[in-house]
Amino acid sequence: MGSHSEVGLPPGSDDLLRSLIHERTGVFFDNGRCDLLTEKLAPLVIDRGFSSFLDYYYLLKYDEGAADEWHKVMNALSVPETYFWREIDQLRALVEVIIPEWFSSRRLEPFRIWSAACATGEEPLTIAMLLNERGWFERGAIEILATDASSSAVAKAQRGIYRERSFRSLPQELRSKYFVPDSGPSTWQVNEKLHRKIRWGVANLMDEAQIAALASANAIFCRNVFIYFSENTISKAVSSFARYIRPPGYLFIGVSESILRLTTRFTLEEIGNAFVYVKADGKPSTASRHAH
């Protein structure tokens, strides 16, 4: 058990802890991954001076001051694997088809985009780059909101400093245009004007009160998150999205993910060269669904 061998886990208590984490964060550690959960949480348990995970479970579940501890849990469970220009066809569908359609018929209404699991910020910044390249910030009112359950990931996004790994797919000319070398070794700072196009925050997808206002967006990006969730918690998140999203309402999930079996609130449409979930009762016409 490595570094947490001195921390006890009485029989059955791993189920308690796993269920609580699942309920509050959406993340599900199945039987084969329970060791991974305890490995991620062990430093927090030790830091608290506890000798067992059961003590930590009681703290998280019942302690009035547990909110700060939950922030630490979210940070410990965070998987910040992301990069610029990831699954770009979906972003092109937004910028080249959906947004032009929107402003052709509703010129004065703002178009709001929510990156619901923004990690360290590469996804919303890619969206902002594409919008800027197409001149959309000058042509229409566009809002980009970006949140993550991990406060440490959001803090990195707010700093806007990136290492080489983040640039593996970004075209060189865009890197040169939107980033300048930072003082650190092999780090780059994002252009401040672009960075300011995004409003950053912390939000837990399982907390409807936290996400209601955010989910009243026109387009929600929640990509490569549901691979860590159970069907129950995916359904809960998708129901919240469906309840608040502004019609017609576009939901983007990871290309390896599917919610077709879990909801009838969204239908799957091909837009541009990407598949996008569209709010079922606010479906737009399909006459011009390809980039011009």
C-alpha positions in Angstrom: 0.0 0.0 0.0 3.1 2.2 -0.2 3.1 5.5 1.7 -0.2 4.9 3.4 0.6 1.5 4.9 0.5 3.2 8.4 -3.1 4.3 7.8 -5.7 1.7 8.6 -8.8 0.9 6.6 -11.1 -1.4 8.6 -13.0 -4.0 6.5 -16.0 -2.4 4.8 -15.0 1.2 5.4 -13.6 1.5 2.0 -17.1 1.2 0.7 -18.3 4.0 2.9 -15.6 6.3 1.8 -16.0 5.3 -1.9 -19.8 5.9 -1.7 -19.4 9.3 -0.1 -16.8 10.4 -2.7 -19.1 9.1 -5.5 -22.1 11.0 -4.1 -20.4 14.3 -3.6 -18.0 14.4 -6.6 -19.5 12.1 -9.2 -16.3 10.2 -9.5 -16.7 6.5 -9.1 -13.9 4.1 -8.1 -15.0 0.6 -9.0 -13.7 -2.4 -7.1 -10.5 -2.6 -9.1 -9.6 1.0 -8.4 -10.3 1.3 -4.7 -6.6 1.2 -4.0 -6.2 4.2 -6.3 -8.7 6.2 -4.2 -7.0 5.4 -0.9 -3.6 6.2 -2.5 -4.8 9.7 -3.6 -6.4 10.4 -0.2 -3.7 9.0 2.1 -1.6 12.2 2.2 -4.7 14.1 3.3 -5.5 11.6 6.0 -1.9 11.7 7.3 -1.9 15.5 7.1 -4.9 15.6 9.4 -3.1 13.4 11.9 -5.7 10.6 11.6 -4.7 6.9 11.9 -7.5 5.6 9.8 -9.5 6.4 6.7 -12.7 5.8 8.8 -11.8 8.9 10.8 -11.4 10.8 7.6 -14.8 9.6 6.4 -16.5 10.9 9.5 -14.8 14.2 9.1 -15.9 14.6 5.5 -19.5 13.4 6.2 -20.3 15.1 9.5 -17.9 17.8 10.4 -19.3 21.3 10.1 -16.0 22.6 8.8 -15.6 20.0 6.1 -16.0 22.3 3.2 -12.3 23.2 3.1 -11.4 19.6 3.3 -13.6 18.8 0.4 -11.6 21.3 -1.7 -8.5 19.3 -0.9 -10.2 16.1 -1.8 -11.3 17.6 -5.2 -7.7 18.7 -5.8 -6.3 15.2 -4.9 -8.8 13.4 -7.2 -8.2 15.9 -10.1 -6.9 14.4 -13.4 -5.4 17.4 -15.2 -4.7 15.7 -18.5 -5.5 18.2 -21.1 -3.9 20.2 -24.0 -4.6 22.9 -26.5 -6.5 21.9 -29.7 -7.9 18.7 -28.2 -10.7 17.1 -30.2 -10.8 20.2 -32.4 -13.6 19.2 -34.7 -16.1 19.8 -32.0 -14.7 23.3 -31.4 -14.8 24.0 -35.1 -18.5 23.0 -35.2 -19.2 25.6 -32.5 -17.2 28.4 -34.1 -17.9 27.7 -37.8 -21.6 26.5 -37.7 -23.4 27.0 -34.4 -22.3 30.5 -33.6 -22.8 31.9 -37.1 -26.3 30.4 -37.1 -27.0 32.0 -33.7 -26.0 35.5 -34.7 -27.7 35.3 -38.0 -31.1 35.2 -36.3 -30.4 36.6 -32.8 -28.0 39.4 -33.3 -28.4 41.1 -29.9 -28.5 38.2 -27.6 -25.2 37.1 -26.1 -24.0 33.6 -26.8 -22.7 31.9 -23.6 -20.2 29.0 -23.5 -19.5 27.0 -20.4 -16.4 24.9 -20.1 -17.7 22.7 -17.2 -14.5 20.8 -16.5 -11.8 23.2 -17.7 -8.9 21.7 -15.7 -6.0 24.0 -16.2 -7.7 26.1 -18.9 -6.5 24.7 -22.3 -10.0 24.0 -23.6 -11.6 27.4 -23.0 -8.5 29.1 -24.3 -8.6 27.0 -27.5 -12.3 28.1 -27.9 -11.2 31.8 -27.4 -8.4 31.4 -29.9 -10.7 30.0 -32.6 -13.4 32.7 -31.9 -10.7 35.4 -32.1 -9.3 34.0 -35.4 -12.8 34.2 -36.9 -13.3 37.7 -35.6 -16.4 36.7 -33.5 -15.5 38.8 -30.4 -15.9 41.9 -32.6 -19.1 40.7 -34.3 -21.2 39.5 -31.4 -21.5 39.4 -27.6 -19.9 36.1 -26.5 -19.2 35.0 -22.9 -16.9 32.2 -21.9 -17.2 30.7 -18.4 -14.7 28.1 -17.3 -14.9 26.1 -14.1 -13.5 22.9 -12.5 -14.1 21.1 -9.3 -10.4 21.4 -8.5 -9.5 24.8 -7.1 -5.8 24.1 -7.7 -6.4 23.4 -11.4 -8.4 26.6 -11.7 -5.7 28.6 -9.9 -3.2 27.3 -12.6 -5.7 28.3 -15.3 -5.9 31.8 -13.8 -2.2 32.1 -13.9 -2.2 31.2 -17.6 1.3 29.7 -17.7 1.8 26.5 -19.7 4.5 23.9 -20.2 5.5 22.2 -23.4 3.1 19.2 -22.9 0.1 21.5 -23.4 1.2 22.5 -26.9 1.5 19.1 -28.5 -1.3 19.7 -30.9 -1.4 23.5 -31.2 -0.4 24.9 -34.6 2.9 26.7 -34.3 1.6 30.0 -35.8 -1.1 30.2 -33.0 1.4 29.4 -30.4 3.6 32.3 -31.6 0.6 34.6 -31.8 -1.0 33.9 -28.4 1.9 33.0 -26.1 5.1 34.5 -25.0 8.0 32.7 -23.3 7.8 33.0 -19.6 10.6 33.4 -17.1 10.4 29.7 -16.0 12.2 26.9 -17.8 10.2 25.9 -21.0 7.1 27.7 -19.9 4.8 30.1 -21.8 2.4 32.8 -20.8 -0.9 33.2 -22.6 -1.8 36.5 -24.2 -3.5 38.6 -21.5 -6.2 40.0 -23.8 -7.2 36.5 -24.8 -7.0 35.3 -21.2 -9.4 38.1 -20.0 -12.1 36.8 -22.4 -12.7 34.0 -19.9 -14.4 34.1 -16.5 -12.9 31.4 -14.2 -14.4 29.7 -11.2 -14.7 26.6 -9.1 -17.8 24.4 -9.4 -18.8 20.8 -8.6 -21.0 19.2 -11.2 -22.8 17.2 -8.4 -23.9 20.5 -6.7 -26.9 21.8 -8.6 -27.0 25.0 -6.7 -23.4 25.7 -7.8 -24.0 24.9 -11.5 -27.5 26.2 -12.2 -26.5 29.7 -13.3 -23.5 28.3 -15.3 -25.6 25.7 -17.0 -27.9 28.4 -18.4 -25.4 28.6 -21.2 -26.1 28.1 -24.9 -23.2 25.6 -25.2 -21.8 23.3 -22.5 -18.5 21.5 -22.9 -18.1 18.6 -20.5 -15.6 16.5 -22.2 -13.7 13.5 -20.9 -15.2 13.8 -17.5 -17.9 11.1 -17.7 -15.3 8.4 -18.1 -14.7 8.9 -14.4 -18.4 9.0 -13.4 -20.9 6.2 -12.9 -24.1 6.0 -14.9 -26.0 7.5 -12.0 -23.8 10.5 -11.6 -23.6 11.1 -15.4 -27.4 11.1 -15.5 -27.5 13.5 -12.6 -25.2 15.9 -14.3 -26.9 15.6 -17.7 -30.3 16.2 -16.1 -29.0 19.4 -14.6 -27.6 20.5 -17.9 -31.0 19.8 -19.6 -32.9 21.7 -17.0 -31.0 24.9 -17.3 -29.4 25.0 -20.8 -30.8 27.8 -23.1 -32.6 26.4 -26.1 -31.6 25.2 -28.6 -28.8 24.2 -26.3 -25.6 22.3 -27.3 -23.8 19.8 -25.2 -20.3 18.6 -26.1 -18.8 15.5 -24.4 -15.7 13.5 -25.2 -15.6 11.6 -28.5 -15.1 8.3 -26.6 -18.2 9.1 -24.4 -21.9 8.5 -25.0 -25.0 9.5 -23.1 -27.6 8.1 -25.6 -28.6 5.2 -23.3 -29.0 7.6 -20.3 -31.1 10.4 -21.5 -33.8 11.4 -23.9 -33.4 15.1 -23.1 -30.7 15.5 -25.8 -30.5 14.1 -29.3 -27.3 13.4 -31.2 -26.7 15.5 -34.3 -23.9 15.7 -36.8 -22.8 19.4 -37.0 -19.9 20.2 -39.2 -17.5 17.2 -38.8 -18.5 16.6 -35.2 -21.3 14.9 -33.2 -23.0 17.2 -30.8 -25.9 16.6 -28.3 -28.7 19.1 -28.9 -31.5 19.8 -26.4 -34.4 17.6 -27.7 -37.2 20.2 -27.2 -35.2 23.1 -28.6 -33.9 21.6 -31.7 -32.9 24.0 -34.4 -33.4 23.5 -38.1 -30.9 21.2 -39.7 -30.8 23.1 -43.0 -27.4 24.6 -42.6 -25.5 22.5 -40.3 -22.2 22.6 -42.1 -19.5 25.2 -42.2 -19.7 27.7 -44.9 
